[in-house]
């Protein structure tokens, strides 16, 4: 979901920037930056403390 939202935000930003006169390639590069940021967050998020799923359950659970 994070990747989808980042890409969607980037595409909206691309259209808005292109409409106000920014060169389309520059606006597209910002879109790719947003998408790359979403992918990085998606990959890194499971490894942050508190998000690990490989921990053993407590005894008696």
Buried (B, 14 or more C-beta within 10 A) or exposed (E): EBBEEBBBBBBEBBEEBBEEEBEEEEBBEBBEEBBBBBBEEBEEEEEEEEEEEEEEEEEEE
